[in-house]
Amino acid sequence: MAVLITGGYGLLGSWLARDLADQGEDIIILDIVKKDFDYLEPVKNKIQFVRASVMNFPRLIELCKENEGEIDGIIHTVSVMATPEFWENPHSSLQINIMSTVNLLEAARLFGIKKFLYVSSGAVYGEFKDRAQETTHLPRPKDLYGAGKASAEVIGQQYENHYGIDFRCSRPYFFFGAGKLPSEMPHLFTNLLGPLESLPGLRLEKGSQQRLGFTYVRDTARGTSLLYTAKNLKRKTFNIASEIPVSFPEIVRLAKKYSEKPTDVEIGPGKLFPRGETLDISLAREELGFQPRYTAEEGMKEYASWISRYKKKM
C-alpha cells in the first residue's frame, strides 16, 4: 500500500515523503516537477514520481485507477501561498486552494481511499491576542488566503460526514528550511532569510514589531506525519507549530549569523500583516506526542548547511 502526497517535491511534501518512507511506507509523489534532494536519496527506492497537476481531475482519476487498491491514503500539501501572486490573481489562487482539494476528495470517494490528510494553515484563525487552540478558537480568517483554507477544511469535514472518508487536518504555521532556497520562497521568507543566500536589496515595509512562531520544516513534517499515522483519534484537527514566537529582526540576525556572506535586511516599523504570534499545540502534544525538536537557531543552522550543499550541486 502507498501514500499519495501531492506537492511531494515541495518544502513540506518532500520531508513528509522522507518521514513516512523511513517508517516503511511506499510513497507516490504527485507534482509538476521532479527535484533532486539529498535527504530523499536514502529512501529513493520507496518513491514513485507522477508528473501531474492537482487541477487535472481526469489525470487524477486515471492515476487512482492505475493504482486501484494500492493507495490507502492521500496527503494534500499543494497550495498557492499568501504571496503577491495570490493577491494579484485571487480567482486562480482560490481555484487551486479549494478546488484541488475537492478534486482529490472526489477521487478518494470514487476509489475508496479512506484516509485523507489536508494541510491547512494557522491563517484560518486570523488575528488573535492569545495562542489559538483548536477547541477554543473558531476559524475567523482575516484575508482571502485564510478563507480559502478554512473553506477547504469544511468541505473535507463534510466529505467525512457524507462518505465516511477519514479526514484529518494539520494547521502549520510559518515553516521554513531545507527544501527551498530563500529566493524560491514567498516574499516574507525571501527577505527575512535572504542573507543565507547573500541576496541583495532585502526589504520589508513593515514588521519590526512582529513576532511569529517560525517552525523548522522537519518539525512541521514530523507533526503532520504523526497525525497521518495516528490511530483512534479523539479529534481530527491539530495545530503543528513552534510554541516560541521569534521576532523578524531576530530571524534576520540568525540568518546573518549562519550566512557565509551575509547581506543586510531593512524592516519598517509595525506589523506586516494580521496574524497571532503562534499557535497552542497542547492538543498535538497530548494526543500525537508532538513536540518541536528544533529551536529557531538550530533550524537556521541546519538550513544554512543545506543551502551550502545544494548551491554547490547547482
C-alpha positions in Angstrom: 0.0 0.0 0.0 1.1 3.6 -0.7 0.6 7.1 0.4 -0.1 9.7 -2.3 1.5 13.0 -1.5 0.5 16.0 -3.6 3.3 18.6 -4.0 5.7 15.9 -2.8 8.7 17.7 -4.1 7.7 20.9 -2.3 9.1 22.1 1.0 6.8 20.2 3.4 5.8 17.4 1.0 9.4 16.3 0.5 10.0 16.0 4.2 6.7 14.1 4.6 7.8 11.7 1.9 11.1 11.2 3.8 9.5 10.7 7.2 6.8 8.3 6.0 9.3 6.3 3.8 11.6 6.0 6.8 8.6 4.3 8.6 8.3 1.8 5.7 5.5 3.5 3.7 5.7 3.4 -0.1 5.2 6.9 -1.5 3.6 8.2 -4.7 4.7 11.8 -5.2 2.4 13.8 -7.4 4.0 17.1 -8.6 4.5 19.1 -11.7 8.3 18.9 -11.4 10.8 16.4 -10.1 13.6 17.6 -7.8 16.8 16.1 -6.6 17.1 16.5 -2.8 20.0 14.8 -0.9 17.7 14.0 2.0 15.5 11.9 -0.2 18.4 9.8 -1.5 18.2 7.2 1.3 14.6 6.5 0.5 14.5 6.9 -3.3 13.6 3.2 -3.8 10.4 3.8 -1.8 9.3 6.7 -4.0 7.4 6.7 -7.3 7.0 10.0 -9.1 3.9 11.0 -11.1 4.1 14.3 -13.1 0.6 15.8 -12.9 -1.4 18.8 -11.7 -3.9 18.7 -8.9 -6.2 20.7 -11.1 -6.2 18.0 -13.8 -9.2 15.9 -12.5 -9.2 13.3 -15.4 -5.5 12.6 -14.7 -6.1 12.2 -11.0 -8.8 9.7 -11.8 -6.5 7.9 -14.2 -3.8 7.8 -11.6 -6.2 6.3 -9.0 -7.4 3.7 -11.5 -3.9 2.7 -12.4 -3.2 2.2 -8.6 -6.6 1.0 -7.6 -6.4 -0.9 -4.3 -2.8 0.3 -3.8 -3.3 3.8 -2.3 -4.5 3.8 1.3 -4.2 7.5 2.0 -3.7 10.9 0.5 -1.8 13.9 2.0 -2.6 17.1 0.2 0.0 19.8 0.6 -0.4 21.8 -2.6 -1.4 25.4 -2.1 -0.8 28.9 -3.5 0.7 30.7 -0.6 -0.3 34.2 0.6 2.1 35.9 -1.7 1.8 38.9 -4.0 0.9 36.4 -6.8 -2.0 35.2 -4.7 -3.4 38.7 -4.3 -2.8 39.6 -7.9 -4.9 36.7 -9.1 -7.3 35.6 -6.4 -9.6 33.7 -8.8 -6.9 31.3 -9.9 -5.4 31.0 -6.5 -8.6 30.1 -4.8 -9.4 27.7 -7.6 -6.2 25.8 -6.7 -6.6 26.1 -3.0 -10.2 25.0 -2.8 -11.0 23.0 -6.0 -7.8 20.9 -5.9 -9.0 19.7 -2.5 -12.4 18.9 -4.0 -10.7 17.0 -6.9 -8.7 14.9 -4.5 -11.6 14.2 -2.1 -13.7 13.2 -5.0 -11.0 10.8 -6.3 -10.8 9.4 -2.8 -14.6 8.9 -2.7 -14.7 7.2 -6.1 -11.8 4.8 -5.4 -12.5 4.0 -1.8 -9.4 5.7 -0.4 -10.4 6.0 3.2 -7.7 8.3 4.7 -7.2 12.0 3.7 -4.9 14.5 5.4 -5.3 18.1 4.4 -2.5 20.6 5.1 -4.3 23.7 6.1 -2.8 26.7 7.9 -2.9 28.7 11.1 -4.1 31.5 8.9 -7.7 30.2 9.4 -7.6 31.8 12.9 -6.9 35.3 11.6 -5.5 37.7 14.2 -5.7 36.7 17.8 -4.2 38.0 21.0 -3.6 34.7 22.8 -2.4 31.4 21.4 -5.2 30.0 19.2 -6.3 26.5 20.2 -8.4 24.2 18.0 -11.2 23.8 20.5 -11.4 27.4 21.8 -10.8 29.5 18.7 -13.2 29.2 15.8 -11.7 29.9 12.4 -12.1 33.7 11.8 -9.8 34.3 8.7 -8.8 37.9 8.1 -7.9 37.5 4.4 -8.8 35.5 1.3 -5.9 33.1 1.8 -7.2 32.1 5.3 -10.8 32.0 4.0 -9.8 29.6 1.2 -8.0 27.3 3.7 -11.0 27.4 6.1 -13.4 26.6 3.2 -11.3 23.5 2.2 -11.4 22.3 5.8 -15.2 22.5 5.9 -15.6 20.7 2.6 -13.3 17.9 3.8 -15.3 17.6 7.0 -18.5 17.2 5.0 -16.9 14.5 2.8 -16.2 12.7 6.0 -19.8 13.2 7.2 -21.4 12.1 3.9 -19.0 9.5 2.6 -17.0 8.1 5.6 -13.6 9.4 4.5 -11.2 9.7 7.5 -10.5 13.4 7.0 -7.6 14.9 9.1 -6.3 18.4 9.1 -3.0 19.9 10.2 -2.6 23.6 10.7 1.1 24.5 10.4 2.5 28.0 11.0 5.3 29.8 9.1 7.6 26.9 8.5 11.0 27.2 6.7 14.0 25.1 6.0 15.8 22.6 3.7 13.9 22.0 0.5 13.6 25.6 -0.8 16.1 28.4 -1.2 15.1 31.7 0.3 14.9 33.1 -3.3 12.2 30.4 -4.1 10.0 31.2 -1.1 7.2 33.7 -0.5 8.1 37.4 -0.2 8.3 37.3 3.7 10.8 34.5 3.8 12.8 35.7 0.9 13.5 38.9 2.7 14.0 37.5 6.2 16.1 34.5 5.2 17.7 36.1 2.1 21.1 36.7 3.9 21.6 32.9 3.9 21.7 33.1 0.1 23.5 36.5 0.1 20.6 38.1 -1.7 20.8 41.9 -2.2 18.2 44.6 -1.7 16.2 42.8 1.1 13.4 44.9 2.5 10.1 44.7 4.2 7.9 47.8 4.5 6.7 46.7 8.0 7.4 44.0 10.5 10.0 45.2 13.1 7.4 44.8 15.9 6.1 41.4 14.7 6.8 38.0 16.2 5.7 34.7 14.8 6.1 31.0 15.6 8.6 30.3 12.9 8.9 26.5 12.7 11.7 24.4 11.2 10.2 22.2 8.4 11.4 18.9 9.8 9.2 19.6 12.9 6.3 20.6 10.7 6.7 17.4 8.7 7.1 15.2 11.8 4.0 16.6 13.4 2.0 16.1 10.3 3.2 12.5 9.8 2.3 11.8 13.4 -1.2 13.0 12.6 -1.4 10.8 9.5 -0.3 7.6 11.2 -2.2 8.1 14.5 -4.9 5.7 15.4 -8.1 6.1 17.4 -8.0 9.9 17.3 -10.4 11.8 19.6 -10.3 14.8 17.2 -9.1 15.3 13.7 -7.6 18.8 13.5 -4.3 19.8 15.1 -2.1 22.8 15.3 1.5 22.0 14.3 3.9 24.8 15.2 6.7 26.1 17.4 5.4 27.4 20.7 8.1 30.1 20.8 7.5 33.2 18.8 10.5 34.9 17.2 10.7 38.5 16.0 11.5 39.4 12.4 14.8 41.2 13.5 15.9 38.1 15.4 15.2 35.8 12.4 17.4 38.2 10.3 20.1 38.2 12.9 20.2 34.4 12.9 20.2 34.2 9.1 23.2 36.6 9.0 25.0 34.7 11.7 24.9 31.5 9.7 25.5 33.0 6.3 28.8 32.7 4.5 28.4 36.2 3.0 25.6 38.0 4.9 23.6 40.8 3.4 21.5 43.4 5.2 17.7 43.5 5.6 15.7 46.7 6.1 12.5 46.2 8.1 10.0 49.0 8.6 8.1 49.7 11.9 4.8 48.0 13.0 3.3 44.7 11.9 3.4 43.4 8.3 0.0 41.6 8.4 -2.7 40.4 10.8 -1.6 37.2 12.4 -1.3 36.0 16.0 2.1 35.3 17.3 1.9 31.5 17.4 -0.5 28.5 18.0 -1.3 26.4 21.0 0.0 22.9 20.4 -1.1 21.3 23.7 -3.6 19.0 22.0 -1.0 17.8 19.5 1.4 17.2 22.4 -1.2 15.2 24.4 -2.7 13.2 21.6 0.0 12.9 19.0 3.1 13.1 21.1 4.3 16.0 19.1 6.9 18.4 20.5 9.2 20.6 18.3 12.8 19.4 18.4 14.4 22.5 16.7 14.8 26.0 18.1 14.8 28.8 15.5 18.6 28.9 15.8 19.1 25.2 15.4 16.8 25.2 12.4 18.6 28.1 10.8 22.0 26.4 11.3 20.8 23.2 9.6 19.1 25.2 6.8 22.3 27.2 6.1 24.2 23.9 5.9 21.7 22.5 3.4 21.8 25.7 1.3 25.6 25.5 1.0 25.4 21.8 -0.2 22.5 22.5 -2.6 24.1 25.5 -4.2 27.3 23.6 -4.9 25.3 21.0 -6.8 23.5 23.6 -9.0 
